[in-house]
Amino acid sequence: MKTYELSLDATLENLTPVMAFLEEHLEEADCPMKAMMQITVSAEEIYVNIAHYAYPSGTGTATVRLEFSEDPSAMTLTFIDSGIPFDPLAKPDPDITLSAEERGIGGLGIYMTKKAMDDVRYEYRDGQNILTLFKRF
């Protein structure tokens, strides 16, 4: 098992280093292009949500942890923040049969993440939001 971790201020300006961190390690792990696209799109959605909403009264930290297992080839991507408790999985999936105008705002990013990953889990533990994405490749 290989583990990589990046902790930084949860700001939109730090999206670029987060994406570079993920892409570098996914390439090292020979992650197939389709899986890499699914992982990076999901990661961008999750990180941007943390940067926008986790710390309404200021800036806090976000930790991105990437773990690889070799048998079978898979990755676990965990986002950890100490912001306000929020379970993105508790919200019902949007009705994608409705037009964009008829659908409520929000929820589409986590829905896409749930569809693209093999498993998505949330827990609030020790004052931290912990969102874990799992993908086989």
N, C-alpha and C positions, 0 to 999 in steps of 0.2 A: 504494500500500500504506500503510495506517494502522496504527501500532503503539502499544499502550498497555501499561504495565507497572506492577505493584504488588509491592513486596517488604515483607514483614512477618514478625514472629515466627510460627512454625508452631504456633499454639495454637488450641484450639477456640473461644476467645473471639474470635478474628479471622475466624471463618467469616462473620459478618455483614458486615464491610467487604469481604471477598472477593466475596460474592454481590452486594452493592450495586455494586461496581466492574464486575462482569460485566454485570449487568442494565442499568446506565446505558449502557455502550458498545454492547451488543447492540441496545438500543432506538434509539440514535443511528444505527446501521447498518441500521435497518428490518428487523431479523431477524424472520421470521414467528414467531408465537406457538408453534407446534408445535416448531420448531427451537430456539427459546429455552428451552422447557421441557426438551427433551432435553439441551441444552448445560448448563443450570444444574444439573439433577439429576446429570449426569455430573461436573461440576466439584465439586459438594458432596461426592460420593463420594470423588473423588481427594484433595481437600484434607483431608477428615477423616482419611483413611488416612495422609497425610503427618503431620498433627498428632498422631495416635495412635502411629505406629510409626517414623517416620524418625529421631527423636532419643531413643533410650531412656534416655540418661544426662543429659538436660537439654533445653534448648530451642535450636532453631536457626532458620534463616531459610527461608522459602518465597517463591519468586518466581512470580508469575502473569503471563504475557505473552499478550496478545490481539492478533492481527493480522488485518486484513481485506483481502481483495482484491476488486476490483469486477467483474472479468470473468473467469470467472463469479463471482457473489456467493458468497463463502465466508469462513469464519473458521478460523484456526489458533489453538488455545489450548494453551499450553505451561506445564507445571508444572516448576519446577526447585528441587531441594533438595540439600543437602550431607550428608544423613543416610546411614544404612547403605545399601549398594547393595541394591536390590530391583527386580526386573523383574516387574511384575504380569502381564505377558503370557506369562511362561514357565509359569505354572500352567495345567493343563488346565481347560477350561470345566467348570462344574458340570453334573451330569446333572439337568436340570430336569424329567425325567420322574419322578424320585423325589419322595416326599413330603418336606416340610421336616424331619421327624424322621429320615428315612433319609439325607438329604444331609449331607455334611460341612459344618462351619462355614466361612464365608468364601468369597470368590470370586464371589459373586453381583453385587456392585457393579461390578467390572471387566467381568464378562460383559455386564451391561446397558449399560455404556459402550461396549463393542465393538460391540454391536448397534445402538446409537443413533447412533454416529458413522460417517462414511464411511471413516475410517482412524484407527488408533491405533498409535503407535510409541513404543518405549522405547529409550533408550541411556544408558550410563554413560560419561561422558567428563569428564576433568579433575577427578575426585573428586565429580562431581555426577550425581544421577539426573535424567534429562530425559524427561518423558512428554509426548508431543504428540498432541493430538486435532485432527482435521480434519473440518469439516462444511460442505457446500454448502447454500445456501438460496436 
